[in-house]
Amino acid sequence: MNRDRTWLLIGKKLAGEASAEELQELEGLLRSDPDMHYALQNITDLWSLSSPEQHNTEDAFNRHLNRLKEAGAHWEEEPEPIEMDADFLPPADQVTNRLPKLRRRKAFLLMGIAAALLLIVAEIFLYNSKLKPSSPARPFAAHHTGEKNEITTRNGSKTKITLPDGSKVWLNAGSKLTYNKDFGNTIREVELTGEAFFDVVHINSSAHGQAVPFIIHTPQIDVHVVGTAFNVKSYPGDRQTETSLLRGKVEVLIHSRPDEKIILRPNEKLVVMNDEEMPRSTLPSKPTTITNQPFVSVSKLSYTTSDSILVETAWVQNKLVFDNESFTDVAAKMERWYNVQFQFNDEQTEKLRFSGVFENETIEQALTALSIASPFHYAITGNKITITR
Amino acid sequence: MLASPQIQELQQRIALYDDQSAYKELFALFYKSLLQFACSYVRSPEIAEEVVSDVFIKVWKKRSGLVRIYNLKLYLFISTKNGALNYLRSQKKIFLQPEQYQVQLESIWFNPEKLMLTAEMMNRVQKAINDLPPRCRLIFKLVKEDGLKYREVAELLNLSLKTVENQMTTALRKIGSAIHFDISTTLSS
């Protein structure tokens, strides 16, 4: 008996390629040829066997990495940690040193890293109730559905991302960065909710030879950058948006004043008051102490008096810095930093002011230090912190 | 072998986020399969390793374009084959005919816990596989161990789908009759 048709169908069945009709046909063939059942059973068992050895590819991969580096490909030695501890920000010279490798990687683009550092800070945040971490199981989550890529961090964690053009982004806690699938082709645009430090590479378009702009959209302002490294913070519920430039040059466009383009010089800080339509605190009890600050103002960056830490960028180096800030503002920062929730039972305590730097302290150590500076009492229950006089 | 959605996820992580751990995962997934495949052409494990390494170097260097590759698995196999053929060309070595491919199957082994077959029957199965013509054995391996689809094997080896089907039929018939032979003799003895 010619069983080739049977074997053909068995093969297709095992390989997962048989159609419903073919499976039916095979059933029929086997019914008329019961001898085949035993062979089919054994062949099926054989097919499901996998190789006895668990191949260890570690050594092969290391040999491969050596060849990869010899071939001039860019490879970072340490796997990039998801939760950053020390050395959160590579020193500027280190960033610059990577340039030749980047250039080789994208030969069709002229790249360079402009010596510019920009920081956009919405300094006083109330509650970031609008931000819902999309994935509680992981410290950050990347979604690439449809036309947009979205990276989110939950409170208590940060992450570092490399964008398709080679630009690096450090995303602070409770933040979201979105960019289009076609990012980098003719224009580089990202949307930011929360806070991020950008290290943007300079790219000249292969088509027209002009610099490809990099634009950060926040609800209140757009920041146009051509090769710079900077930090943007725009949490929902913040009272003001602050843009601080360390080095280089950036242009800031304020949405509500489309005719004004503000150019920042190094060491300058642009403060834009968020308008009334901005998402605000959901807690009505929060003080809305509107100062008589002008809508737009430019001032110098602030350094801590004791050790000259630049307040605006301290988070990138994993430092939590307060510079004569009210307890309300301190609590808002700590909520994001430690992923906790503050509850004040006393209005006077809310108005206490603090200065200080925390680096590796636990929430408890930090609260103890603060309570020594200005007396108050605290109780920690889970991630809830209750402050009393 | 991974299901293709998982390969696609690795592919996206590498292309969009320069994800080094995803790249390492991809390497670990395909290294052995590609090494054996390259070896069937170049017949030297050392050369085969270089061929496969070159394929992965290209993947990393051109990672941003990875999203445009529709079938990464097939792409890796075809790149490996091209790399192996280029090596043979550069060495002015004669191209091997498919009849000369050296292919070893690793997944056919005696596992009494998983099989109803005896060790002796298993030996006969092994022999049947080893006696398969090399091209037939390669096709069987690519489908069974590397999880390639018939049409992928056809594209990879420049064969018609019909030929792949026929070769698979031959392989299964021979392995099957090794088992079947055993029943007949067992029953008649």
Contacts between the chains, C-beta under 8 A, distances in Angstrom:
chain1	res1	chain2	res2	distance
A	3	B	173	6.8
A	4	B	169	5.5
A	4	B	173	6.6
A	7	B	169	4.7
A	7	B	172	4.6
A	7	B	173	4.4
A	7	B	176	6.5
A	8	B	165	6.0
A	8	B	166	7.9
A	8	B	168	7.3
A	8	B	169	4.4
A	10	B	172	5.7
A	10	B	176	7.7
A	11	B	143	7.8
A	11	B	165	7.3
A	11	B	168	4.0
A	11	B	169	5.9
A	11	B	171	7.6
A	11	B	172	5.0
A	12	B	150	7.7
A	12	B	165	7.6
A	12	B	168	7.9
A	14	B	144	7.7
A	14	B	172	7.8
A	15	B	143	5.1
A	15	B	144	7.8
A	15	B	149	7.2
A	15	B	150	6.5
A	15	B	168	7.3
A	17	B	149	6.4
A	17	B	150	5.6
A	35	B	180	7.2
A	35	B	183	7.9
A	36	B	176	7.9
A	38	B	179	7.4
A	38	B	180	7.6
A	38	B	183	5.9
A	39	B	176	4.5
A	39	B	177	7.9
A	39	B	179	5.0
A	39	B	180	5.0
A	39	B	183	7.7
A	40	B	176	7.8
A	41	B	116	7.1
A	42	B	115	7.0
A	42	B	116	6.3
A	42	B	117	5.8
A	42	B	179	4.9
A	43	B	172	6.5
A	43	B	175	6.4
A	43	B	176	5.8
A	43	B	179	7.1
A	45	B	114	6.1
A	45	B	115	5.2
A	45	B	116	6.8
A	45	B	117	7.8
A	46	B	108	6.3
A	46	B	115	7.1
A	46	B	117	8.0
A	46	B	125	6.9
A	46	B	175	7.2
A	47	B	144	6.3
A	48	B	114	7.4
A	49	B	107	5.2
A	49	B	108	6.8
A	49	B	109	6.8
A	49	B	111	6.1
A	49	B	114	6.1
A	49	B	115	7.6
A	50	B	107	5.5
A	51	B	106	4.2
A	51	B	107	4.7
A	51	B	109	7.9
A	51	B	145	7.0
A	52	B	106	7.5
A	52	B	109	5.5
A	52	B	111	7.5
A	53	B	106	7.1
A	55	B	28	8.0
A	55	B	31	7.4
A	55	B	32	4.8
A	57	B	27	6.5
A	57	B	28	4.4
A	57	B	31	4.7
A	57	B	32	7.1
A	60	B	27	7.9
A	60	B	31	5.7
A	60	B	35	7.9
A	60	B	49	6.9
A	61	B	24	6.0
A	61	B	27	5.4
A	61	B	28	6.9
A	61	B	31	7.5
A	63	B	49	7.3
A	63	B	53	7.3
A	64	B	27	6.6
A	64	B	53	4.6
A	64	B	56	6.0
A	64	B	57	7.8
A	67	B	50	7.6
A	67	B	53	5.0
A	67	B	54	7.9
A	67	B	57	6.5
A	68	B	53	7.6
A	68	B	56	7.4
A	68	B	57	5.2
A	68	B	60	6.2
A	71	B	57	5.0
A	71	B	61	7.4
A	73	B	57	6.3
A	73	B	60	5.4
A	73	B	61	5.1
A	75	B	20	7.0
A	75	B	60	7.5
A	76	B	20	6.7
A	79	B	20	5.8
A	79	B	21	5.9
A	80	B	20	7.3
A	105	B	61	6.6
A	106	B	64	7.5
A	142	B	13	7.9
A	142	B	16	7.8
A	142	B	17	6.5
A	144	B	12	5.8
A	144	B	16	6.1
A	149	B	16	6.2
A	161	B	17	6.5
A	162	B	17	6.5
A	162	B	18	4.5
A	164	B	15	7.8
A	164	B	16	6.3
A	164	B	64	5.6
